Structures are given as structure tokens and as C-alpha cells.
Amino acid sequence: MLRALVVLSALCGALVSADGFAKKYGYSKVMANCFGEDQYYSWSKEVFRAVKECYGEETSLSKLAGQPLYVYYPPQAQAQAQRFPFNFPYQKREAPLYSAPILKKMVQKVKAKVSNFTCVMRKMNYAVNTLRELDLSEDLKEDLVKGMEKCKELTTCLPLEKSGSPMPLKLQRIVALNKCWKKARFAVCMKHDFMKYLSEFDLSGLPADEDSDEGSKAEKVIHILMGVEEKDDFQLY
């Protein structure tokens, strides 16, 4: 009994401190509700299988970088990943706060993440066309496709060549597309969820727009709710 309590206490402490895990869990639940549990978790298992296959596999980025980059990042290395301090002190130091060995480890960690990401993407053969094959309502499917197309247009126009990143330009666009697509997917799923509960809002309080359909009304409600809660976007410091 005591052992169980200790384990439970440790688990609760980890969940409280692991904000990243909580966000990922919440995101997964939203996606499962949107795509259907069987469909979403089946896809998640395929991703996880690709991730496991990529561990221990040398990945070449020669086509992206112009020169080969081989990285091996096993699971135990991730578990033992060193946490780096990012609180820069105000007083001057005789020796650098970030020594060469620490910076090398940081570089290797970033390279490993890039390597594993490209490996998983290759194995999954990730493509927009797969959206049209999903067992979803036509309205939801259409919005998802539109969201992906917008992300493609946006990330294609980004002047990433001026970012100063050492990452290959093509890979920068892939990462930017993936980041945009995750946000777009969440926004579309939230919109269709809100459409089910529009009756809970007296929409006469919104700006008059006779041509608005349920989707547009749901988007307006979401933007208003997010705007009310948002703080950082309206601050200049």
C-alpha cells in the first residue's frame, strides 16, 4: 500500500510539473474527439512505430543540406537529455557560462531532433492527399484541406532564407509547415466542436452579418473568447 502511494505521489508530481506532457495529452484528446478515437489512435500508433524504427537508424540529410549529416539518437539518450540553464546572469564572469562541451551537446541534441524528424516524415510518407481518404464528414474534411492549403501557401512565402538558421532551407519550410498544420488542425476541430453548441450563445450580441453560416459564427465566437483571455498579444513589452 505504501509503495503504491509513493508511486502515485511521484506520478502526480510529474504530471503537475510536466506542463508539456499535459498539453500533449490535451491536444491528443481534442484530436481523438475530432477524428474519432479509432482513426486518430491508429494513426498515432503508425507514427510511434516509425519513431521506434528511426531510433538507431542513420539518417542522411545530404539532399537537404548539400552535405551528409549522420546522427544516431537512441531512446536512452533522450531520457538522459541534459537540461541546460537559460537564466543569463547580470554580473560578468571570467569563464563562459556555456562551455564548449555544453554547446557541443546542445548542437548534437538539435541535430538528433532534426534527424529523427526527417526520418519519421519519410517513413510516414506524410501527404495532404491522405486527408481526403479519412472517414470524416465532408464539411470537416473540406475545412481540414483548406487549412493545410493555407499553411502551404503561408510557409512557401515566408522569407526563411533570412532567418539566419543553420538548418537547410527546405527543412525549415517542412518544420514550419508541420507547426502551422498542427495549429490549423486544432483550430478546425475547435470550430466544428463549437458549431454543436452555438445555441449556448446569444449571437445577437455579435456584429450583424446576415450571410454568416454556422461555421463563420463559431469562428467569431472562438476569436472573441480567445481575445478576451489573451494578454501577451496586446502588450508592447
N, C-alpha and C positions, 0 to 999 in steps of 0.2 A: 504494500500500500504506500509506504513512504517513498519507495523507488518511483512509483507511478506519479506521485505528487511532485517529486523532484523533476522528472521528465516533463510533466505538464507545465510546471513553472518555467522551466528553461524554454519550452516551446512558446509559451505565451510571451516571455521576454523577447524572444527572437522575432515574433510577429509584430510586437509593438515597435521594436527598433528597425525592423526591416521594412521601411516605407516602400522601397522598390518592389518587394515581393507583394505587398498589399495592393499596389497599383496594378501589377501584372495580373493578380488574381481577379481584381475587379474588372479589368479590361476583358479577361477571358470569359467571365460570366456574362458580360454585355454581348460579346460576340456569339457566345453559345445561345443566348436568348434570341439573337437576331438571325443567325444562320441555321439554328436548330442544333441541339446537342450532338446528335449522331454525326451530322455533317461536319460540324466545327471540330469536334474532338478527333474525328477520323483524320482530318487534315492535319491537326496538331501532332498526331502520332507519326504521320509521314515526315513532318518537319523534324521531330525529335529523332526519328530513325536516321534521317540524313545527317543530323548533327553528330550522332554517335559514329556514323561511318566516316565523317570528316576528321574526327579525332585520330591522330596518329597517321593521317594521310598527308603527304607533302603536296602543297598547293602552289602552282606556278601562276604568277600574275604577269608573265612576260608580255602577253598581248595587251595588257593594260598599261604597264609601266614602261615598257620599252626594254626592260632587262628583268631576268628572272628573280623571283623572291620566294625562297622556300622557308616555310615556318611549320614547326610542329608544336602544337599546344594541347597536351593531353588533359583529361578532366582533372587529375590531381593537381595540375599546375593552376587551374582556375580556383580550386578550393583553397590553395595556399597563396593566392594572389596577395601581394603586399599592398597594404593601404598606405598611400602617400600623403603626407601633411601638406595642406594647401593654405595654411594661415601664415602669410608672409609677415615677419616681424618688422617693426619700425626701426629698431636700432641696427646699426651696421655691424657686420660680422667679419672677422678676419678670414674665416674659411667659408666657402659657399654652403648655403643651406642644402642645396641639392647637389650632391656629389656626382661624379661621373658614373659610378656603378649604379646609383639610383636612377639616373636618367637613362642609362642603357636598359635597365629593367622595364622602365616605362615605355621605351621605344619598342622593345620586344613584345610587351603586352598589347600595344596598339597594332603592331604587325600581325600578331596572332589573331586578334579580333577580325582584322581585315581578311586574313587568310581563311578563317573559318566561315565568315560571312559569304565570301565569293564561292567557296566550296559548296555550301548549303544551297545557294541560289542556283548553281549549276546542276546539282543533283535533283532539285525540285522542278527544274525547267519552268520556273515561275513565269507565267504569261497572263495577260489581261483576258485573253480569249477564254480561259477556264471559267471566268465569271458567268459566261453565257450558258455554261453547262451545269451550273448549280441548280438544285431543286429549290427555287425560291419564287416568290410572287413576281410577276413581270414588272410591277412598279418598283419593287425593291431592287431587282436586278438592273433595271434601267438607271436608277439613281446611282448604284454602285459603279456601273460602267462610266457614267458621266463624271463621277468623282475621280475615277482613275484617269480618264482622258484629260481632265483639268490638271491633275498632278503632272502628267506627262508634258503638257504644254508649259506649265509653270517651271518645272525643273529644266526643261530644254532652254528656256530663255534666261535662266539665272547666269550671271557672269562669274561662274565658279573659277574660271581661269585667273581671276583677280583675287581670289581668296587667300592666296599665299600658302595653301595647304600642300604638303609634300605628297599627298595622296594623288594617284593618277586621276586625270580629269574625268574619264569615263566612269571610274569607280565612284568619284564624288557625286556624279549625277545619279548613279544607281542607289547610293545611300540616301541622297536627298529625295529621290522618288519613293523609296520604301518608307521614309519618315512621313512624307506627305500623305501617302496612301493609307498608313495606319490611322492618321488623324481624320482623313476623309471617310474611311470606313466607319470610324466611331461616330462621326457627325451624321452620316446617313442612317445608321442604326438608331441613333438617338431620335432623329427626326421621325422615323416610322414608328417608334415607340410612343412618342408624344402625340402622334396622329390618333392613337387609340384613346387618348384621354383629353381631347380638346374640349369635351363637354364640361370639364372641371374648371375651365377658364371662361369668364365673360368677355368674349372677344370684342364687344362693343367699346372696350377701353383701348383697343388698338387703333392706329391711324386707319381711316376709311380706305378700303381698297376692294371694290366690288368684284374685281376679276381674280382675286386670290382664291386658290383652291386649298384643300386641307393641308397639303404639303407646305405651301407657302406660309400659311397661318402657323403651322407647327414650327417652322424655321424662325418666324418672327418672335414667337413666344420664347424659344430657346435663346435667341440673341438677347432678348430683354432680360431674361433670368441670369444669363451669364454676365451681362453688362452691369447688373445690379451688384453682383458678387465680386466683380473684378476690381482690383485696386492698382496693381502694378502698371497696367496699361495706361492709366490716367495720371501717372506720376512722372515728373521730369527728372527725378533723381533716383 
